[in-house]
C-alpha cells in the first residue's frame, strides 16, 4: 500500500515537472503581427519626414535645379546662335576682302610692264622676283607635271641666278624633268652636271642614283652598275644607297 502511494507521488512529481517546463517556454511571435508592426514603423518614419518639412525642401531644390538647367540650356542656344552669326559675318567679310584683293591684283597686273625675256630663253616664272620665288615657282610646275615648262623655268633660273644657294637643286630638278619624260640621254647629261658643278651638294647621292637609272634605261649595263655601286659604297646611309642596292639586285636577277 505504501509502495503504491509512493509510485503515485512520483508520477505526480513527473507530471508537475513537465507541466512546469511547458509553462516556462515563451510564446512564438506571430509573422502577421510582425509585418504589421514593421509597416507601422515605416509609416511613422514617413510621417516624421513630412512633419519636419524635409521632403518639401527636397522638392523645392529639385524645382530650382530644373529651372537652372532650363536657363543654362537657353543660354547655350543663344551662344550657339551668336557664334553662327559671327561665323557668317566673318565669311562675308572674307569673301568681300578676297574679291577686293583679287580686283587690286588684276589692276596691278594690267598696269605692270613685264621685262623682256633674254633672247632665245623663256622668261622667269616670277618676273622681277628673287631666286627663291622663282625656284619655288619652277618647282611648282614640276609638281603639276608640266615638265617642259618646269625644265624651261629651271634653265632660266640657272642663267639668271647662277650663284644662288638653290642652284644645285635647280640643276637636279632640271635633269629630273628630262628623266620623267624618258629623255634619258639628256637626263644623264644634266645629272652629270650636278656631280661636276656642285660636288658638295646634298643632291650628289640622288644624282648618282639617277645616273645609274638612266644608264639602265639606255641598257648600258656597265655604266649603270658603276654608278649604282658608287652610291652604295660612298653613301651607305642614304635612301639612294638602299634604292641602288635594290636595282643592283634586279640587274643580277636579270643577268645584267
C-alpha positions as CSV (number, residue, x, y, z in Angstrom):
1,X,0.0,0.0,0.0
2,X,2.8,2.3,0.9
3,X,4.5,1.4,-2.3
4,X,1.5,2.3,-4.4
5,X,1.3,5.6,-2.6
6,X,4.9,6.4,-3.3
7,X,4.5,5.5,-7.0
8,X,1.6,7.8,-7.3
9,X,3.6,10.6,-5.7
10,X,6.5,10.0,-8.2
11,X,4.1,10.1,-11.1
12,X,2.6,13.3,-9.8
13,X,6.1,14.9,-9.4
14,X,7.0,14.0,-13.0
15,X,3.8,15.4,-14.4
16,X,4.3,18.6,-12.4
17,X,7.9,18.9,-13.8
18,X,6.8,18.6,-17.4
19,X,4.0,20.9,-16.8
20,X,6.4,23.5,-15.4
21,X,8.7,23.3,-18.3
22,X,5.8,23.8,-20.7
23,X,4.6,26.8,-18.9
24,X,8.1,28.4,-18.9
25,X,8.6,28.3,-22.8
26,X,7.9,31.8,-24.3
27,X,5.2,32.1,-26.9
28,X,6.2,32.1,-30.6
29,X,5.7,35.6,-32.4
30,X,3.0,35.8,-35.0
31,X,4.5,36.7,-38.5
32,X,1.5,38.7,-39.5
33,X,1.7,40.9,-36.4
34,X,5.5,41.4,-37.1
35,X,4.7,42.6,-40.6
36,X,2.0,45.0,-39.4
37,X,4.4,46.4,-36.8
38,X,7.1,46.9,-39.5
39,X,4.6,48.8,-41.7
40,X,3.6,50.9,-38.7
41,X,7.3,51.8,-38.1
42,X,7.8,52.8,-41.8
43,X,4.7,54.8,-41.8
44,X,5.7,56.6,-38.7
45,X,9.1,57.4,-40.2
46,X,7.4,58.9,-43.3
47,X,5.1,61.0,-41.1
48,X,8.1,62.3,-39.2
49,X,9.8,63.3,-42.6
50,X,6.7,65.1,-43.7
51,X,6.2,66.8,-40.3
52,X,9.8,68.1,-40.4
53,X,9.4,69.6,-43.9
54,X,12.5,67.8,-45.3
55,X,10.6,66.3,-48.3
56,X,9.2,69.7,-49.1
57,X,12.7,71.2,-49.0
58,X,13.9,68.5,-51.4
59,X,11.1,69.2,-53.8
60,X,11.9,72.9,-53.8
61,X,15.6,72.1,-54.5
62,X,14.7,69.8,-57.4
63,X,12.4,72.5,-58.9
64,X,15.2,75.1,-58.5
65,X,17.7,72.8,-60.3
66,X,15.3,72.2,-63.1
67,X,14.9,76.0,-63.6
68,X,18.7,76.5,-63.6
69,X,19.1,73.7,-66.2
70,X,16.5,75.3,-68.4
71,X,18.2,78.7,-68.0
72,X,21.6,77.2,-68.9
73,X,20.1,75.5,-72.0
74,X,18.6,78.7,-73.1
75,X,22.0,80.5,-72.7
76,X,23.7,77.7,-74.6
77,X,21.3,78.0,-77.5
78,X,21.8,81.8,-77.5
79,X,25.6,81.4,-77.6
80,X,25.4,78.9,-80.5
81,X,23.1,81.3,-82.4
82,X,25.6,84.2,-81.7
83,X,28.5,82.0,-82.8
84,X,26.8,81.1,-86.1
85,X,26.1,84.7,-86.7
86,X,29.7,85.7,-86.1
87,X,31.0,82.9,-88.4
88,X,28.6,84.0,-91.1
89,X,29.7,87.6,-90.8
90,X,33.4,86.5,-90.9
91,X,32.7,84.5,-94.1
92,X,31.1,87.5,-95.6
93,X,34.0,89.8,-94.7
94,X,36.5,87.2,-96.0
95,X,34.6,86.9,-99.4
96,X,34.5,90.7,-99.7
97,X,38.2,91.1,-98.8
98,X,39.2,88.4,-101.1
99,X,37.3,89.9,-104.0
100,X,38.8,93.3,-103.3
101,X,42.3,91.8,-103.2
102,X,41.7,90.0,-106.5
103,X,40.5,93.2,-108.1
104,X,43.5,95.1,-106.9
105,X,45.9,92.3,-108.1
106,X,44.2,92.4,-111.5
107,X,44.6,96.1,-111.7
108,X,48.3,95.9,-110.8
109,X,48.9,93.2,-113.3
110,X,47.3,95.1,-116.1
111,X,49.4,98.2,-115.3
112,X,52.7,96.3,-114.8
113,X,55.2,96.2,-117.6
114,X,56.9,92.8,-117.8
115,X,60.6,92.8,-118.5
116,X,61.7,91.5,-121.9
117,X,63.0,87.9,-121.7
118,X,66.5,87.1,-122.6
119,X,66.8,86.3,-126.3
120,X,66.4,82.7,-127.0
121,X,65.3,81.9,-123.5
122,X,62.0,81.7,-121.6
123,X,61.0,84.3,-119.1
124,X,61.3,83.7,-115.4
125,X,58.2,82.3,-113.7
126,X,58.1,85.3,-111.4
127,X,59.4,88.2,-113.4
128,X,61.3,90.6,-111.1
129,X,61.2,88.1,-108.3
130,X,64.2,86.8,-106.3
131,X,65.8,83.5,-106.6
132,X,63.7,81.7,-104.0
133,X,60.4,82.9,-105.5
134,X,61.4,81.7,-109.0
135,X,62.8,78.4,-107.7
136,X,59.5,77.7,-105.9
137,X,57.5,78.7,-109.0
138,X,59.6,76.3,-111.2
139,X,59.3,73.5,-108.7
140,X,55.5,74.0,-108.6
141,X,55.4,73.5,-112.3
142,X,57.3,70.2,-111.8
143,X,54.8,69.1,-109.2
144,X,52.0,69.9,-111.6
145,X,53.7,67.5,-114.1
146,X,54.2,70.4,-116.5
147,X,57.7,69.0,-117.2
148,X,58.5,71.1,-120.3
149,X,57.6,74.3,-118.6
150,X,59.4,73.3,-115.5
151,X,62.6,72.5,-117.5
152,X,62.4,75.9,-119.2
153,X,61.9,77.6,-115.8
154,X,64.8,75.9,-114.2
155,X,67.0,76.6,-117.2
156,X,66.2,80.3,-116.9
157,X,66.7,80.2,-113.2
158,X,70.2,78.9,-113.6
159,X,71.0,81.5,-116.2
160,X,69.7,84.3,-114.0
161,X,70.8,83.2,-110.6
162,X,74.0,81.1,-111.2
163,X,75.3,81.8,-107.7
164,X,72.1,81.0,-105.8
165,X,72.3,78.6,-103.0
166,X,69.4,76.8,-104.7
167,X,71.4,76.3,-108.0
168,X,72.4,72.7,-107.3
169,X,68.7,71.8,-106.5
170,X,67.6,73.6,-109.7
171,X,70.1,71.6,-111.7
172,X,69.0,68.3,-110.2
173,X,65.3,69.1,-111.0
174,X,66.1,70.2,-114.5
175,X,67.6,66.8,-115.0
176,X,64.6,65.1,-113.4
177,X,62.3,66.9,-115.8
178,X,64.1,65.1,-118.6
179,X,64.2,61.8,-116.8
180,X,60.5,61.5,-116.1
181,X,59.7,62.3,-119.8
182,X,62.0,59.4,-120.9
183,X,64.7,61.7,-122.3
184,X,67.3,59.5,-120.7
185,X,70.4,60.8,-122.7
186,X,69.5,64.4,-121.8
187,X,68.8,63.4,-118.2
188,X,72.1,61.6,-118.0
189,X,74.0,64.7,-119.2
190,X,72.1,67.0,-116.8
191,X,72.6,64.7,-113.8
192,X,76.3,64.6,-114.5
193,X,76.4,68.4,-114.3
194,X,75.3,68.1,-110.7
195,X,78.4,65.9,-110.0
196,X,80.8,68.2,-111.8
197,X,79.3,71.6,-111.0
198,X,78.2,71.0,-107.4
199,X,80.5,68.4,-105.8
200,X,79.5,69.4,-102.3
201,X,75.7,69.3,-103.0
202,X,73.4,67.1,-100.9
203,X,71.9,66.0,-104.2
204,X,75.0,64.0,-105.1
205,X,73.7,60.6,-103.9
206,X,70.4,61.2,-105.7
207,X,72.1,62.4,-108.9
208,X,74.4,59.3,-108.9
209,X,71.3,57.1,-108.4
210,X,69.5,58.7,-111.3
211,X,72.7,58.4,-113.5
212,X,72.6,54.7,-112.7
213,X,68.9,54.5,-113.6
214,X,69.5,56.5,-116.8
215,X,72.2,54.1,-117.9
216,X,69.9,51.2,-117.0
217,X,67.1,52.6,-119.3
218,X,69.7,53.1,-122.0
219,X,70.8,49.4,-121.5
220,X,74.3,50.5,-120.7
221,X,74.8,47.9,-118.0
222,X,78.4,48.7,-117.1
223,X,77.7,52.4,-116.6
224,X,74.6,51.6,-114.6
225,X,76.4,49.1,-112.3
226,X,79.3,51.5,-111.8
227,X,77.1,54.4,-110.8
228,X,74.9,52.3,-108.5
229,X,77.8,50.7,-106.8
230,X,79.3,54.1,-106.2
231,X,76.1,55.2,-104.4
232,X,76.1,52.1,-102.3
233,X,79.7,52.3,-101.3
234,X,80.2,56.1,-100.9
235,X,76.8,57.0,-99.4
236,X,75.8,53.8,-97.4
237,X,73.4,55.5,-95.0
238,X,71.3,57.3,-97.7
239,X,68.0,56.3,-99.1
240,X,69.7,56.5,-102.5
241,X,72.0,53.7,-101.4
242,X,69.1,51.4,-100.5
243,X,67.4,52.0,-103.8
244,X,70.7,51.4,-105.6
245,X,71.1,48.1,-103.8
246,X,67.6,47.1,-105.0
247,X,68.4,48.0,-108.6
248,X,71.7,46.1,-108.5
249,X,69.8,43.0,-107.2
250,X,67.3,43.4,-110.0
251,X,70.2,43.6,-112.5
252,X,71.6,40.4,-111.0
253,X,68.3,38.6,-111.3
254,X,68.0,39.8,-115.0
255,X,71.6,38.6,-115.7
256,X,73.0,42.1,-116.5
